[in-house]
Structures are given as C-alpha cells and as structure tokens.
Amino acid sequence: MEEKDYGGNCHLYDHERPDDPFHNIKDKLDLFVPLHFFGWWMKTLLLRDWWLCWVVSVMFELLEYTLEHQLPNFSECWWDHWIMDALVCNGLGIYCGLQSLKYFSMKIYHWRGLWNIPTYRGKLRRIIAQFGPYVWVDYDWKPLSSLGRWFSVLAIIAMFLITELNTFYLKFVLWVEPGHWVNLVRLIFILPWGAVALREVFQFLDDPDVTKFGRQSWLFLSIVCTELLIVIKFGWDTVTIPFPRHVISMWLGFLVLLVLWTVWNFYINPHTFKVDNKDIERRREHWIQVRAIETKLSPSESRLFDPQFFFNKFMQRTKED
C-alpha cells in the first residue's frame, strides 16, 4: 500500500514554487497533526509527569529516524520531526495535559447520588461527571530513588514506545489506510486500558502494601505483546530489513552510556534518594486514604450504571405486570 511521502523536498520556503512557496509546510498539515496534539494531551493524563512525557516524545522521534528504512511513513524532514511534531504538536499537547492535571489535582470531588440532585442541569452534569475520575492520584515516579525503580521506569518507557510503534506497524503490514476507523477505535480503547494499567503499576511501585501487579497490567501487557507478534508474523519481511550501520552505532553508544550512567549513579557515586521508615509510612497512609475513598460508594452511586441492577429492576416489573 502506497503511503504519503513526508520526506523529499524539505525546504521551508521553496523558491521553485513562487505561486505557493510554503507548499511543503501545508502538505504536512494533515490528519496526524491533531492526532499528535490530542494524543499527547491524553498521554500526559496517563503518565502524569512532564519529564517522562518529554523523554517518550523525544525517544519516539529518534525511533522514527531509526526505523525509516522499514516504514516509509517515518521518513520526515528535520523540521517536521523536531518543530512540528516534538515542539509544536507534542509540546502543546503536553502543556494542555499538565494544565488538566492541575485542574484534576485541585478539584474538590464531592459526589452525590443522581436522584438526590434537584435540577435537571445538575443531573446532566452528574451523568457526564460519571465518566471522570472518582478520586485523583498524582504520580511521582521517583526514578532515581532506587535501582529497581529506575529499571521499572525504563520498562514503562519501553512499553510505551512499543505500543506507539505497534500503531504504525499494524497499519503498514495489515494494509490499513491512515484514515480508517479501525485505527481510531484502537486508540480510543488503548488509552483507558493504558490508564488503568499505569495506575496499577504506579501503585505497585509506590504502595508498600501492594506486592504484585494488578490484573489489568498483565492484560495490557498481553495485548501489546499480541500486537507485536501479529506485526512479526505478517510483516516479517519488513521487520527483518537490516539496520544501517550508523543507526546500529548510535544505539550501541546510547546503551553503553545508559549502562555506565546506571553503574555510576547507583553504585560508584550513588545519588539515590534516601527512603526511610517515615517515607514508607507516609506512602502507606496515603494509599490507605485512597482505598478508603475509592471503596466508599453509596448504594445509589454503585448502581448508577450497573447493568445487573437495571436488569433486576426490569425483571421485577415484568413479573409484576
């Protein structure tokens, strides 16, 4: 399937086209611009950490350079990579996501039963709010607090990048057009799944009383691995295209520096944060409060969108009739 060429002529101002000298910029303003923006807005709500968002954003642009010999869609101009994508679209999305995080963090959550609200406007707002968070938890990943935490954050970044790459590889090897509704449906489903999985991973890392990953984390990992296996099965000729020598050299150098920095920071000259008993007790008390809030649902709240509740009511009325 032929895809749009984002490389080629990379002049910001094309003197050879005096009638439309900025045609290269206009040509790049397509469906992926709003997808980049809104996508990173949502991803920021998932990661809830500005530096982690920027690391993933920059790393993905580097992966596009790395894999452009396999996916023609990744072959872009330098200003398309770093100005339009990373700085403008991703940057604005991350900024809006951070503002949303501030709003959710400062908002006072006071839930009332739907039938206890007197006005129709209040009922409508309550129904819409049903799809928002019941309680908000800020993420402080603290990647340098321990070696285990550092490797966990690296694994989260790797999983995030694999999930991103699966989007483009699945589209390419299965011959799905960029504007096809299947791509949008996958993104709509993958965001809430990833949100729940990341919440469980963060609680596993931060809550002293949690000793294993949650079910949603394992389920999300299974989904990503299944997508990766589909890409390998149906796109073996694509994923086995040899990497250029300079790409291999770049990533080998990056991995060597990462290993050396890890050894230096955690063994030779450790700068890890000290985790004492007070910090452990503070985190334990925090998660006890979170669990108490999450489980304190009134009967009207828990039944508001419970299918079994409405089915039982329907059967009861049927028997009465």
Secondary structure, 3 states (H helix, E strand, C coil): CCCCCECCCCCCCCCCCCCCCCHHHHHHCCCHHHHHHHHHHHHHHHHCCHHHHHHHHHHHHHHHHHHCCCCHHHCECHHHHHHHHHHHHHHHHHHHHHHHHHHHHHCCCCCCCHHHCCCHHHHHHHHHHCCCCCCCCCCCCCCCCCHHHHHHHHHHHHHHHHHHHHHHHHHHHCCCCCCCHHHHHHHHHHHHHHHHHHHHHHHHHHCCCCCCCCHHHHHHHHHHHHHHHHHHHHCHHHHCCCCCHHHHHHHHHHHHHHHHHHHHHHHHCCCCCCCCHHHHHHHHHHHHHHHHHHCCCCHHHHCCCCHHHHHHHHHHHHHHC
